[in-house]
Amino acid sequence: MAETLKKGSRVTGPAREKLATELKKKYDSGASIRALAEETGRSYGFVHRMLSESGVSLRGRGGATRGKAKATAAATS
C-alpha cells in the first residue's frame, strides 16, 4: 500500500472503499491481518472489521495448536 494512513484518523467514503478493496485483495493473496495492520499503520481490530465489512471469509488461526497434537504424541509414546 503506497499510502500509510495516520493512526486513528477516520477513513470514510471513497478512501474507505479503496482501502477495503486493497486489504481484501492482499488478504485473499495470503497476507495476515497482523501484517496488513502493520503495513497500513492501523490496528488489528480495524483491519479485521474492514475485511468483515468487505464480505471476506476470514481464515482460521494458523500455527500449531497445543491440544490434539500433544495428546496424540503422548498416547503413542
mmJSON file of the N, C-alpha and C atoms, coordinates in Angstrom:
{"data_MODEL":{"atom_site":{
"group_PDB":["ATOM","ATOM","ATOM","ATOM","ATOM","ATOM","ATOM","ATOM","ATOM","ATOM","ATOM","ATOM","ATOM","ATOM","ATOM","ATOM","ATOM","ATOM","ATOM","ATOM","ATOM","ATOM","ATOM","ATOM","ATOM","ATOM","ATOM","ATOM","ATOM","ATOM","ATOM","ATOM","ATOM","ATOM","ATOM","ATOM","ATOM","ATOM","ATOM","ATOM","ATOM","ATOM","ATOM","ATOM","ATOM","ATOM","ATOM","ATOM","ATOM","ATOM","ATOM","ATOM","ATOM","ATOM","ATOM","ATOM","ATOM","ATOM","ATOM","ATOM","ATOM","ATOM","ATOM","ATOM","ATOM","ATOM","ATOM","ATOM","ATOM","ATOM","ATOM","ATOM","ATOM","ATOM","ATOM","ATOM","ATOM","ATOM","ATOM","ATOM","ATOM","ATOM","ATOM","ATOM","ATOM","ATOM","ATOM","ATOM","ATOM","ATOM","ATOM","ATOM","ATOM","ATOM","ATOM","ATOM","ATOM","ATOM","ATOM","ATOM","ATOM","ATOM","ATOM","ATOM","ATOM","ATOM","ATOM","ATOM","ATOM","ATOM","ATOM","ATOM","ATOM","ATOM","ATOM","ATOM","ATOM","ATOM","ATOM","ATOM","ATOM","ATOM","ATOM","ATOM","ATOM","ATOM","ATOM","ATOM","ATOM","ATOM","ATOM","ATOM","ATOM","ATOM","ATOM","ATOM","ATOM","ATOM","ATOM","ATOM","ATOM","ATOM","ATOM","ATOM","ATOM","ATOM","ATOM","ATOM","ATOM","ATOM","ATOM","ATOM","ATOM","ATOM","ATOM","ATOM","ATOM","ATOM","ATOM","ATOM","ATOM","ATOM","ATOM","ATOM","ATOM","ATOM","ATOM","ATOM","ATOM","ATOM","ATOM","ATOM","ATOM","ATOM","ATOM","ATOM","ATOM","ATOM","ATOM","ATOM","ATOM","ATOM","ATOM","ATOM","ATOM","ATOM","ATOM","ATOM","ATOM","ATOM","ATOM","ATOM","ATOM","ATOM","ATOM","ATOM","ATOM","ATOM","ATOM","ATOM","ATOM","ATOM","ATOM","ATOM","ATOM","ATOM","ATOM","ATOM","ATOM","ATOM","ATOM","ATOM","ATOM","ATOM","ATOM","ATOM","ATOM","ATOM","ATOM","ATOM","ATOM","ATOM","ATOM","ATOM","ATOM","ATOM","ATOM","ATOM","ATOM","ATOM","ATOM"],
"id":[1,2,3,4,5,6,7,8,9,10,11,12,13,14,15,16,17,18,19,20,21,22,23,24,25,26,27,28,29,30,31,32,33,34,35,36,37,38,39,40,41,42,43,44,45,46,47,48,49,50,51,52,53,54,55,56,57,58,59,60,61,62,63,64,65,66,67,68,69,70,71,72,73,74,75,76,77,78,79,80,81,82,83,84,85,86,87,88,89,90,91,92,93,94,95,96,97,98,99,100,101,102,103,104,105,106,107,108,109,110,111,112,113,114,115,116,117,118,119,120,121,122,123,124,125,126,127,128,129,130,131,132,133,134,135,136,137,138,139,140,141,142,143,144,145,146,147,148,149,150,151,152,153,154,155,156,157,158,159,160,161,162,163,164,165,166,167,168,169,170,171,172,173,174,175,176,177,178,179,180,181,182,183,184,185,186,187,188,189,190,191,192,193,194,195,196,197,198,199,200,201,202,203,204,205,206,207,208,209,210,211,212,213,214,215,216,217,218,219,220,221,222,223,224,225,226,227,228,229,230,231],
"type_symbol":["N","C","C","N","C","C","N","C","C","N","C","C","N","C","C","N","C","C","N","C","C","N","C","C","N","C","C","N","C","C","N","C","C","N","C","C","N","C","C","N","C","C","N","C","C","N","C","C","N","C","C","N","C","C","N","C","C","N","C","C","N","C","C","N","C","C","N","C","C","N","C","C","N","C","C","N","C","C","N","C","C","N","C","C","N","C","C","N","C","C","N","C","C","N","C","C","N","C","C","N","C","C","N","C","C","N","C","C","N","C","C","N","C","C","N","C","C","N","C","C","N","C","C","N","C","C","N","C","C","N","C","C","N","C","C","N","C","C","N","C","C","N","C","C","N","C","C","N","C","C","N","C","C","N","C","C","N","C","C","N","C","C","N","C","C","N","C","C","N","C","C","N","C","C","N","C","C","N","C","C","N","C","C","N","C","C","N","C","C","N","C","C","N","C","C","N","C","C","N","C","C","N","C","C","N","C","C","N","C","C","N","C","C","N","C","C","N","C","C","N","C","C","N","C","C","N","C","C","N","C","C"],
"label_atom_id":["N","CA","C","N","CA","C","N","CA","C","N","CA","C","N","CA","C","N","CA","C","N","CA","C","N","CA","C","N","CA","C","N","CA","C","N","CA","C","N","CA","C","N","CA","C","N","CA","C","N","CA","C","N","CA","C","N","CA","C","N","CA","C","N","CA","C","N","CA","C","N","CA","C","N","CA","C","N","CA","C","N","CA","C","N","CA","C","N","CA","C","N","CA","C","N","CA","C","N","CA","C","N","CA","C","N","CA","C","N","CA","C","N","CA","C","N","CA","C","N","CA","C","N","CA","C","N","CA","C","N","CA","C","N","CA","C","N","CA","C","N","CA","C","N","CA","C","N","CA","C","N","CA","C","N","CA","C","N","CA","C","N","CA","C","N","CA","C","N","CA","C","N","CA","C","N","CA","C","N","CA","C","N","CA","C","N","CA","C","N","CA","C","N","CA","C","N","CA","C","N","CA","C","N","CA","C","N","CA","C","N","CA","C","N","CA","C","N","CA","C","N","CA","C","N","CA","C","N","CA","C","N","CA","C","N","CA","C","N","CA","C","N","CA","C","N","CA","C","N","CA","C","N","CA","C","N","CA","C","N","CA","C","N","CA","C","N","CA","C"],
"label_alt_id":[null,null,null,null,null,null,null,null,null,null,null,null,null,null,null,null,null,null,null,null,null,null,null,null,null,null,null,null,null,null,null,null,null,null,null,null,null,null,null,null,null,null,null,null,null,null,null,null,null,null,null,null,null,null,null,null,null,null,null,null,null,null,null,null,null,null,null,null,null,null,null,null,null,null,null,null,null,null,null,null,null,null,null,null,null,null,null,null,null,null,null,null,null,null,null,null,null,null,null,null,null,null,null,null,null,null,null,null,null,null,null,null,null,null,null,null,null,null,null,null,null,null,null,null,null,null,null,null,null,null,null,null,null,null,null,null,null,null,null,null,null,null,null,null,null,null,null,null,null,null,null,null,null,null,null,null,null,null,null,null,null,null,null,null,null,null,null,null,null,null,null,null,null,null,null,null,null,null,null,null,null,null,null,null,null,null,null,null,null,null,null,null,null,null,null,null,null,null,null,null,null,null,null,null,null,null,null,null,null,null,null,null,null,null,null,null,null,null,null,null,null,null,null,null,null,null,null,null,null,null,null],
"label_comp_id":["MET","MET","MET","ALA","ALA","ALA","GLU","GLU","GLU","THR","THR","THR","LEU","LEU","LEU","LYS","LYS","LYS","LYS","LYS","LYS","GLY","GLY","GLY","SER","SER","SER","ARG","ARG","ARG","VAL","VAL","VAL","THR","THR","THR","GLY","GLY","GLY","PRO","PRO","PRO","ALA","ALA","ALA","ARG","ARG","ARG","GLU","GLU","GLU","LYS","LYS","LYS","LEU","LEU","LEU","ALA","ALA","ALA","THR","THR","THR","GLU","GLU","GLU","LEU","LEU","LEU","LYS","LYS","LYS","LYS","LYS","LYS","LYS","LYS","LYS","TYR","TYR","TYR","ASP","ASP","ASP","SER","SER","SER","GLY","GLY","GLY","ALA","ALA","ALA","SER","SER","SER","ILE","ILE","ILE","ARG","ARG","ARG","ALA","ALA","ALA","LEU","LEU","LEU","ALA","ALA","ALA","GLU","GLU","GLU","GLU","GLU","GLU","THR","THR","THR","GLY","GLY","GLY","ARG","ARG","ARG","SER","SER","SER","TYR","TYR","TYR","GLY","GLY","GLY","PHE","PHE","PHE","VAL","VAL","VAL","HIS","HIS","HIS","ARG","ARG","ARG","MET","MET","MET","LEU","LEU","LEU","SER","SER","SER","GLU","GLU","GLU","SER","SER","SER","GLY","GLY","GLY","VAL","VAL","VAL","SER","SER","SER","LEU","LEU","LEU","ARG","ARG","ARG","GLY","GLY","GLY","ARG","ARG","ARG","GLY","GLY","GLY","GLY","GLY","GLY","ALA","ALA","ALA","THR","THR","THR","ARG","ARG","ARG","GLY","GLY","GLY","LYS","LYS","LYS","ALA","ALA","ALA","LYS","LYS","LYS","ALA","ALA","ALA","THR","THR","THR","ALA","ALA","ALA","ALA","ALA","ALA","ALA","ALA","ALA","THR","THR","THR","SER","SER","SER"],
"label_asym_id":["A","A","A","A","A","A","A","A","A","A","A","A","A","A","A","A","A","A","A","A","A","A","A","A","A","A","A","A","A","A","A","A","A","A","A","A","A","A","A","A","A","A","A","A","A","A","A","A","A","A","A","A","A","A","A","A","A","A","A","A","A","A","A","A","A","A","A","A","A","A","A","A","A","A","A","A","A","A","A","A","A","A","A","A","A","A","A","A","A","A","A","A","A","A","A","A","A","A","A","A","A","A","A","A","A","A","A","A","A","A","A","A","A","A","A","A","A","A","A","A","A","A","A","A","A","A","A","A","A","A","A","A","A","A","A","A","A","A","A","A","A","A","A","A","A","A","A","A","A","A","A","A","A","A","A","A","A","A","A","A","A","A","A","A","A","A","A","A","A","A","A","A","A","A","A","A","A","A","A","A","A","A","A","A","A","A","A","A","A","A","A","A","A","A","A","A","A","A","A","A","A","A","A","A","A","A","A","A","A","A","A","A","A","A","A","A","A","A","A","A","A","A","A","A","A","A","A","A","A","A","A"],
"label_entity_id":["1","1","1","1","1","1","1","1","1","1","1","1","1","1","1","1","1","1","1","1","1","1","1","1","1","1","1","1","1","1","1","1","1","1","1","1","1","1","1","1","1","1","1","1","1","1","1","1","1","1","1","1","1","1","1","1","1","1","1","1","1","1","1","1","1","1","1","1","1","1","1","1","1","1","1","1","1","1","1","1","1","1","1","1","1","1","1","1","1","1","1","1","1","1","1","1","1","1","1","1","1","1","1","1","1","1","1","1","1","1","1","1","1","1","1","1","1","1","1","1","1","1","1","1","1","1","1","1","1","1","1","1","1","1","1","1","1","1","1","1","1","1","1","1","1","1","1","1","1","1","1","1","1","1","1","1","1","1","1","1","1","1","1","1","1","1","1","1","1","1","1","1","1","1","1","1","1","1","1","1","1","1","1","1","1","1","1","1","1","1","1","1","1","1","1","1","1","1","1","1","1","1","1","1","1","1","1","1","1","1","1","1","1","1","1","1","1","1","1","1","1","1","1","1","1","1","1","1","1","1","1"],
"label_seq_id":[1,1,1,2,2,2,3,3,3,4,4,4,5,5,5,6,6,6,7,7,7,8,8,8,9,9,9,10,10,10,11,11,11,12,12,12,13,13,13,14,14,14,15,15,15,16,16,16,17,17,17,18,18,18,19,19,19,20,20,20,21,21,21,22,22,22,23,23,23,24,24,24,25,25,25,26,26,26,27,27,27,28,28,28,29,29,29,30,30,30,31,31,31,32,32,32,33,33,33,34,34,34,35,35,35,36,36,36,37,37,37,38,38,38,39,39,39,40,40,40,41,41,41,42,42,42,43,43,43,44,44,44,45,45,45,46,46,46,47,47,47,48,48,48,49,49,49,50,50,50,51,51,51,52,52,52,53,53,53,54,54,54,55,55,55,56,56,56,57,57,57,58,58,58,59,59,59,60,60,60,61,61,61,62,62,62,63,63,63,64,64,64,65,65,65,66,66,66,67,67,67,68,68,68,69,69,69,70,70,70,71,71,71,72,72,72,73,73,73,74,74,74,75,75,75,76,76,76,77,77,77],
"pdbx_PDB_ins_code":[null,null,null,null,null,null,null,null,null,null,null,null,null,null,null,null,null,null,null,null,null,null,null,null,null,null,null,null,null,null,null,null,null,null,null,null,null,null,null,null,null,null,null,null,null,null,null,null,null,null,null,null,null,null,null,null,null,null,null,null,null,null,null,null,null,null,null,null,null,null,null,null,null,null,null,null,null,null,null,null,null,null,null,null,null,null,null,null,null,null,null,null,null,null,null,null,null,null,null,null,null,null,null,null,null,null,null,null,null,null,null,null,null,null,null,null,null,null,null,null,null,null,null,null,null,null,null,null,null,null,null,null,null,null,null,null,null,null,null,null,null,null,null,null,null,null,null,null,null,null,null,null,null,null,null,null,null,null,null,null,null,null,null,null,null,null,null,null,null,null,null,null,null,null,null,null,null,null,null,null,null,null,null,null,null,null,null,null,null,null,null,null,null,null,null,null,null,null,null,null,null,null,null,null,null,null,null,null,null,null,null,null,null,null,null,null,null,null,null,null,null,null,null,null,null,null,null,null,null,null,null],
"Cartn_x":[0.831,0.0,0.879,0.652,1.504,1.319,0.103,-0.147,-0.386,0.29,0.063,-0.849,-1.938,-2.904,-2.457,-2.786,-2.443,-3.267,-2.591,-3.277,-4.37,-5.547,-6.672,-7.463,-6.957,-7.714,-8.913,-9.99,-11.216,-11.094,-11.495,-11.452,-12.894,-13.324,-14.719,-14.807,-15.999,-16.306,-15.431,-15.034,-14.235,-12.899,-12.28,-10.998,-11.178,-12.294,-12.57,-12.814,-13.564,-13.851,-12.568,-11.703,-10.432,-9.561,-9.479,-8.682,-9.237,-10.546,-11.179,-10.857,-10.901,-10.606,-9.158,-8.23,-6.814,-6.539,-7.152,-6.964,-7.502,-8.68,-9.31,-8.415,-7.88,-7.031,-5.777,-5.14,-3.923,-4.224,-5.345,-5.714,-6.003,-6.732,-7.038,-5.779,-4.721,-3.456,-2.58,-3.043,-2.32,-1.744,-1.854,-1.325,-2.152,-1.493,-2.213,-2.814,-3.781,-4.393,-3.321,-2.474,-1.414,-0.457,-0.085,0.819,0.156,-1.122,-1.849,-1.982,-2.209,-2.328,-1.009,0.088,1.4,1.7,1.374,1.641,0.851,-0.371,-1.222,-1.119,-0.506,-0.418,-1.728,-2.591,-3.883,-3.85,-4.858,-4.917,-5.414,-5.129,-5.61,-7.136,-7.791,-9.253,-9.827,-9.17,-9.633,-9.565,-8.429,-8.263,-9.264,-9.441,-10.395,-11.797,-12.175,-13.507,-13.676,-12.633,-12.696,-12.875,-12.153,-12.276,-13.664,-14.174,-15.52,-16.573,-16.44,-17.383,-17.315,-16.144,-15.962,-16.499,-16.954,-17.518,-16.469,-15.255,-14.187,-14.474,-14.211,-14.312,-12.974,-12.975,-11.732,-11.21,-9.887,-9.246,-9.197,-9.061,-8.886,-7.499,-7.276,-5.965,-4.929,-3.738,-2.676,-1.781,-0.741,0.241,-0.166,0.734,0.486,-0.496,-1.416,-2.333,-1.816,-1.995,-1.394,-2.162,-3.454,-4.257,-4.105,-4.671,-4.794,-3.45,-2.55,-1.258,-0.455,-0.459,0.289,-0.332,-1.634,-2.315,-2.041,-2.028,-1.74,-0.313,0.628,2.038,2.239,1.568,1.689,1.095,0.021,-0.653,0.173,0.959,1.735,3.076,3.524,4.846,4.786],
"Cartn_y":[-1.165,0.0,1.232,2.083,3.249,4.248,4.429,5.446,4.81,5.34,4.899,5.928,5.457,6.357,6.708,7.9,8.324,7.497,6.902,6.043,6.819,6.242,6.865,7.83,8.148,9.06,8.321,9.055,8.472,8.234,7.053,6.717,6.55,7.432,7.403,7.484,7.211,7.376,6.568,7.202,6.503,5.982,6.722,6.278,4.973,4.848,3.627,2.453,2.709,1.652,1.186,2.137,1.803,0.978,1.401,0.676,-0.736,-0.85,-2.159,-3.086,-2.549,-3.352,-3.826,-2.92,-3.286,-4.324,-4.139,-5.095,-6.471,-6.476,-7.733,-8.471,-7.745,-8.359,-8.968,-8.225,-8.725,-9.889,-9.812,-10.903,-12.172,-12.024,-13.178,-13.776,-12.954,-13.43,-14.091,-14.091,-14.803,-13.946,-12.625,-11.759,-11.94,-11.849,-11.985,-10.639,-10.692,-9.46,-8.641,-9.3,-8.579,-7.88,-8.555,-7.958,-6.751,-6.88,-5.769,-4.598,-4.89,-3.835,-3.071,-3.804,-3.169,-2.337,-2.881,-2.202,-0.9,-0.902,0.278,1.231,0.784,1.633,1.686,0.709,0.646,-0.505,-0.574,-1.647,-2.947,-4.034,-5.35,-5.32,-4.74,-4.678,-3.908,-2.813,-2.014,-2.843,-3.502,-4.304,-5.458,-6.109,-7.21,-6.729,-5.575,-5.014,-4.66,-4.068,-3.708,-4.96,-6.017,-7.255,-7.856,-7.838,-8.379,-7.594,-6.273,-5.411,-5.668,-6.1,-6.36,-7.727,-8.505,-9.82,-10.903,-10.655,-11.643,-12.804,-14.013,-15.185,-15.313,-15.003,-14.99,-16.395,-16.537,-17.832,-18.123,-19.399,-19.793,-19.404,-19.498,-19.161,-20.165,-19.698,-20.567,-21.056,-21.74,-22.196,-23.499,-24.011,-25.274,-25.062,-25.979,-25.937,-26.908,-26.573,-27.379,-28.661,-28.58,-29.681,-31.027,-31.201,-32.505,-33.14,-32.403,-32.958,-33.455,-32.713,-33.088,-34.351,-34.408,-35.561,-36.817,-36.685,-37.817,-38.293,-37.367,-37.714,-38.43,-37.989,-38.597,-40.017,-40.198,-41.503,-42.548,-42.111,-43.06,-43.385,-42.647,-42.922,-43.819],
"Cartn_z":[0.0,0.0,0.0,-0.946,-1.11,0.023,0.442,1.466,2.831,3.825,5.19,5.83,6.376,6.994,8.399,8.806,10.152,11.131,12.107,13.067,13.781,13.799,14.487,13.627,12.427,11.569,10.988,10.809,10.296,8.794,8.35,6.932,6.469,5.572,5.125,3.605,3.105,1.688,0.756,-0.362,-1.38,-0.845,0.078,0.644,1.407,2.129,2.887,1.944,0.881,-0.097,-0.778,-1.115,-1.757,-0.818,0.432,1.423,1.625,1.726,1.92,0.746,-0.469,-1.658,-1.646,-1.29,-1.242,-0.159,1.013,2.107,1.715,1.096,0.675,-0.314,-1.286,-2.305,-1.669,-0.77,-0.126,0.817,1.542,2.458,1.665,0.556,-0.29,-0.917,-1.046,-1.603,-0.541,0.725,1.765,2.879,2.781,3.843,5.113,6.26,7.527,7.941,8.822,9.332,10.053,10.824,11.55,10.591,9.509,8.526,7.86,7.545,6.922,7.88,9.149,10.157,10.269,10.29,10.4,9.153,8.0,6.727,6.59,7.073,6.929,8.105,9.194,10.377,11.153,10.909,11.606,12.607,13.449,14.44,13.811,14.517,14.092,13.987,14.991,15.01,13.836,13.468,12.329,11.049,10.821,9.606,9.599,10.738,10.86,10.5,11.029,10.768,9.283,8.678,7.26,6.394,6.731,5.961,6.126,7.35,7.613,6.85,6.85,6.114,4.619,4.135,2.707,2.297,3.282,2.983,2.81,3.298,3.192,4.138,3.662,4.517,5.244,6.538,7.305,7.546,7.443,7.676,9.166,9.502,10.891,11.362,12.646,13.186,12.711,12.472,11.975,13.099,12.725,13.697,14.358,15.16,15.847,16.987,17.116,18.252,19.295,20.528,21.588,21.889,21.962,22.46,21.792,20.622,19.991,19.635,19.027,18.602,19.803,20.87,22.06,22.696,22.735,23.309,22.489,21.159,20.28,20.462,20.573,20.753,22.097,23.112,24.438,24.437,23.704,23.653,22.901,21.913,21.111,21.735,22.727,23.313,24.513],
"occupancy":[1.0,1.0,1.0,1.0,1.0,1.0,1.0,1.0,1.0,1.0,1.0,1.0,1.0,1.0,1.0,1.0,1.0,1.0,1.0,1.0,1.0,1.0,1.0,1.0,1.0,1.0,1.0,1.0,1.0,1.0,1.0,1.0,1.0,1.0,1.0,1.0,1.0,1.0,1.0,1.0,1.0,1.0,1.0,1.0,1.0,1.0,1.0,1.0,1.0,1.0,1.0,1.0,1.0,1.0,1.0,1.0,1.0,1.0,1.0,1.0,1.0,1.0,1.0,1.0,1.0,1.0,1.0,1.0,1.0,1.0,1.0,1.0,1.0,1.0,1.0,1.0,1.0,1.0,1.0,1.0,1.0,1.0,1.0,1.0,1.0,1.0,1.0,1.0,1.0,1.0,1.0,1.0,1.0,1.0,1.0,1.0,1.0,1.0,1.0,1.0,1.0,1.0,1.0,1.0,1.0,1.0,1.0,1.0,1.0,1.0,1.0,1.0,1.0,1.0,1.0,1.0,1.0,1.0,1.0,1.0,1.0,1.0,1.0,1.0,1.0,1.0,1.0,1.0,1.0,1.0,1.0,1.0,1.0,1.0,1.0,1.0,1.0,1.0,1.0,1.0,1.0,1.0,1.0,1.0,1.0,1.0,1.0,1.0,1.0,1.0,1.0,1.0,1.0,1.0,1.0,1.0,1.0,1.0,1.0,1.0,1.0,1.0,1.0,1.0,1.0,1.0,1.0,1.0,1.0,1.0,1.0,1.0,1.0,1.0,1.0,1.0,1.0,1.0,1.0,1.0,1.0,1.0,1.0,1.0,1.0,1.0,1.0,1.0,1.0,1.0,1.0,1.0,1.0,1.0,1.0,1.0,1.0,1.0,1.0,1.0,1.0,1.0,1.0,1.0,1.0,1.0,1.0,1.0,1.0,1.0,1.0,1.0,1.0,1.0,1.0,1.0,1.0,1.0,1.0,1.0,1.0,1.0,1.0,1.0,1.0,1.0,1.0,1.0,1.0,1.0,1.0],
"B_iso_or_equiv":[0.0,0.0,0.0,0.0,0.0,0.0,0.0,0.0,0.0,0.0,0.0,0.0,0.0,0.0,0.0,0.0,0.0,0.0,0.0,0.0,0.0,0.0,0.0,0.0,0.0,0.0,0.0,0.0,0.0,0.0,0.0,0.0,0.0,0.0,0.0,0.0,0.0,0.0,0.0,0.0,0.0,0.0,0.0,0.0,0.0,0.0,0.0,0.0,0.0,0.0,0.0,0.0,0.0,0.0,0.0,0.0,0.0,0.0,0.0,0.0,0.0,0.0,0.0,0.0,0.0,0.0,0.0,0.0,0.0,0.0,0.0,0.0,0.0,0.0,0.0,0.0,0.0,0.0,0.0,0.0,0.0,0.0,0.0,0.0,0.0,0.0,0.0,0.0,0.0,0.0,0.0,0.0,0.0,0.0,0.0,0.0,0.0,0.0,0.0,0.0,0.0,0.0,0.0,0.0,0.0,0.0,0.0,0.0,0.0,0.0,0.0,0.0,0.0,0.0,0.0,0.0,0.0,0.0,0.0,0.0,0.0,0.0,0.0,0.0,0.0,0.0,0.0,0.0,0.0,0.0,0.0,0.0,0.0,0.0,0.0,0.0,0.0,0.0,0.0,0.0,0.0,0.0,0.0,0.0,0.0,0.0,0.0,0.0,0.0,0.0,0.0,0.0,0.0,0.0,0.0,0.0,0.0,0.0,0.0,0.0,0.0,0.0,0.0,0.0,0.0,0.0,0.0,0.0,0.0,0.0,0.0,0.0,0.0,0.0,0.0,0.0,0.0,0.0,0.0,0.0,0.0,0.0,0.0,0.0,0.0,0.0,0.0,0.0,0.0,0.0,0.0,0.0,0.0,0.0,0.0,0.0,0.0,0.0,0.0,0.0,0.0,0.0,0.0,0.0,0.0,0.0,0.0,0.0,0.0,0.0,0.0,0.0,0.0,0.0,0.0,0.0,0.0,0.0,0.0,0.0,0.0,0.0,0.0,0.0,0.0,0.0,0.0,0.0,0.0,0.0,0.0],
"pdbx_formal_charge":[null,null,null,null,null,null,null,null,null,null,null,null,null,null,null,null,null,null,null,null,null,null,null,null,null,null,null,null,null,null,null,null,null,null,null,null,null,null,null,null,null,null,null,null,null,null,null,null,null,null,null,null,null,null,null,null,null,null,null,null,null,null,null,null,null,null,null,null,null,null,null,null,null,null,null,null,null,null,null,null,null,null,null,null,null,null,null,null,null,null,null,null,null,null,null,null,null,null,null,null,null,null,null,null,null,null,null,null,null,null,null,null,null,null,null,null,null,null,null,null,null,null,null,null,null,null,null,null,null,null,null,null,null,null,null,null,null,null,null,null,null,null,null,null,null,null,null,null,null,null,null,null,null,null,null,null,null,null,null,null,null,null,null,null,null,null,null,null,null,null,null,null,null,null,null,null,null,null,null,null,null,null,null,null,null,null,null,null,null,null,null,null,null,null,null,null,null,null,null,null,null,null,null,null,null,null,null,null,null,null,null,null,null,null,null,null,null,null,null,null,null,null,null,null,null,null,null,null,null,null,null],
"auth_seq_id":[1,1,1,2,2,2,3,3,3,4,4,4,5,5,5,6,6,6,7,7,7,8,8,8,9,9,9,10,10,10,11,11,11,12,12,12,13,13,13,14,14,14,15,15,15,16,16,16,17,17,17,18,18,18,19,19,19,20,20,20,21,21,21,22,22,22,23,23,23,24,24,24,25,25,25,26,26,26,27,27,27,28,28,28,29,29,29,30,30,30,31,31,31,32,32,32,33,33,33,34,34,34,35,35,35,36,36,36,37,37,37,38,38,38,39,39,39,40,40,40,41,41,41,42,42,42,43,43,43,44,44,44,45,45,45,46,46,46,47,47,47,48,48,48,49,49,49,50,50,50,51,51,51,52,52,52,53,53,53,54,54,54,55,55,55,56,56,56,57,57,57,58,58,58,59,59,59,60,60,60,61,61,61,62,62,62,63,63,63,64,64,64,65,65,65,66,66,66,67,67,67,68,68,68,69,69,69,70,70,70,71,71,71,72,72,72,73,73,73,74,74,74,75,75,75,76,76,76,77,77,77],
"auth_comp_id":["MET","MET","MET","ALA","ALA","ALA","GLU","GLU","GLU","THR","THR","THR","LEU","LEU","LEU","LYS","LYS","LYS","LYS","LYS","LYS","GLY","GLY","GLY","SER","SER","SER","ARG","ARG","ARG","VAL","VAL","VAL","THR","THR","THR","GLY","GLY","GLY","PRO","PRO","PRO","ALA","ALA","ALA","ARG","ARG","ARG","GLU","GLU","GLU","LYS","LYS","LYS","LEU","LEU","LEU","ALA","ALA","ALA","THR","THR","THR","GLU","GLU","GLU","LEU","LEU","LEU","LYS","LYS","LYS","LYS","LYS","LYS","LYS","LYS","LYS","TYR","TYR","TYR","ASP","ASP","ASP","SER","SER","SER","GLY","GLY","GLY","ALA","ALA","ALA","SER","SER","SER","ILE","ILE","ILE","ARG","ARG","ARG","ALA","ALA","ALA","LEU","LEU","LEU","ALA","ALA","ALA","GLU","GLU","GLU","GLU","GLU","GLU","THR","THR","THR","GLY","GLY","GLY","ARG","ARG","ARG","SER","SER","SER","TYR","TYR","TYR","GLY","GLY","GLY","PHE","PHE","PHE","VAL","VAL","VAL","HIS","HIS","HIS","ARG","ARG","ARG","MET","MET","MET","LEU","LEU","LEU","SER","SER","SER","GLU","GLU","GLU","SER","SER","SER","GLY","GLY","GLY","VAL","VAL","VAL","SER","SER","SER","LEU","LEU","LEU","ARG","ARG","ARG","GLY","GLY","GLY","ARG","ARG","ARG","GLY","GLY","GLY","GLY","GLY","GLY","ALA","ALA","ALA","THR","THR","THR","ARG","ARG","ARG","GLY","GLY","GLY","LYS","LYS","LYS","ALA","ALA","ALA","LYS","LYS","LYS","ALA","ALA","ALA","THR","THR","THR","ALA","ALA","ALA","ALA","ALA","ALA","ALA","ALA","ALA","THR","THR","THR","SER","SER","SER"],
"auth_asym_id":["A","A","A","A","A","A","A","A","A","A","A","A","A","A","A","A","A","A","A","A","A","A","A","A","A","A","A","A","A","A","A","A","A","A","A","A","A","A","A","A","A","A","A","A","A","A","A","A","A","A","A","A","A","A","A","A","A","A","A","A","A","A","A","A","A","A","A","A","A","A","A","A","A","A","A","A","A","A","A","A","A","A","A","A","A","A","A","A","A","A","A","A","A","A","A","A","A","A","A","A","A","A","A","A","A","A","A","A","A","A","A","A","A","A","A","A","A","A","A","A","A","A","A","A","A","A","A","A","A","A","A","A","A","A","A","A","A","A","A","A","A","A","A","A","A","A","A","A","A","A","A","A","A","A","A","A","A","A","A","A","A","A","A","A","A","A","A","A","A","A","A","A","A","A","A","A","A","A","A","A","A","A","A","A","A","A","A","A","A","A","A","A","A","A","A","A","A","A","A","A","A","A","A","A","A","A","A","A","A","A","A","A","A","A","A","A","A","A","A","A","A","A","A","A","A","A","A","A","A","A","A"],
"auth_atom_id":["N","CA","C","N","CA","C","N","CA","C","N","CA","C","N","CA","C","N","CA","C","N","CA","C","N","CA","C","N","CA","C","N","CA","C","N","CA","C","N","CA","C","N","CA","C","N","CA","C","N","CA","C","N","CA","C","N","CA","C","N","CA","C","N","CA","C","N","CA","C","N","CA","C","N","CA","C","N","CA","C","N","CA","C","N","CA","C","N","CA","C","N","CA","C","N","CA","C","N","CA","C","N","CA","C","N","CA","C","N","CA","C","N","CA","C","N","CA","C","N","CA","C","N","CA","C","N","CA","C","N","CA","C","N","CA","C","N","CA","C","N","CA","C","N","CA","C","N","CA","C","N","CA","C","N","CA","C","N","CA","C","N","CA","C","N","CA","C","N","CA","C","N","CA","C","N","CA","C","N","CA","C","N","CA","C","N","CA","C","N","CA","C","N","CA","C","N","CA","C","N","CA","C","N","CA","C","N","CA","C","N","CA","C","N","CA","C","N","CA","C","N","CA","C","N","CA","C","N","CA","C","N","CA","C","N","CA","C","N","CA","C","N","CA","C","N","CA","C","N","CA","C","N","CA","C","N","CA","C","N","CA","C","N","CA","C","N","CA","C"],
"pdbx_PDB_model_num":[1,1,1,1,1,1,1,1,1,1,1,1,1,1,1,1,1,1,1,1,1,1,1,1,1,1,1,1,1,1,1,1,1,1,1,1,1,1,1,1,1,1,1,1,1,1,1,1,1,1,1,1,1,1,1,1,1,1,1,1,1,1,1,1,1,1,1,1,1,1,1,1,1,1,1,1,1,1,1,1,1,1,1,1,1,1,1,1,1,1,1,1,1,1,1,1,1,1,1,1,1,1,1,1,1,1,1,1,1,1,1,1,1,1,1,1,1,1,1,1,1,1,1,1,1,1,1,1,1,1,1,1,1,1,1,1,1,1,1,1,1,1,1,1,1,1,1,1,1,1,1,1,1,1,1,1,1,1,1,1,1,1,1,1,1,1,1,1,1,1,1,1,1,1,1,1,1,1,1,1,1,1,1,1,1,1,1,1,1,1,1,1,1,1,1,1,1,1,1,1,1,1,1,1,1,1,1,1,1,1,1,1,1,1,1,1,1,1,1,1,1,1,1,1,1,1,1,1,1,1,1]
}}}
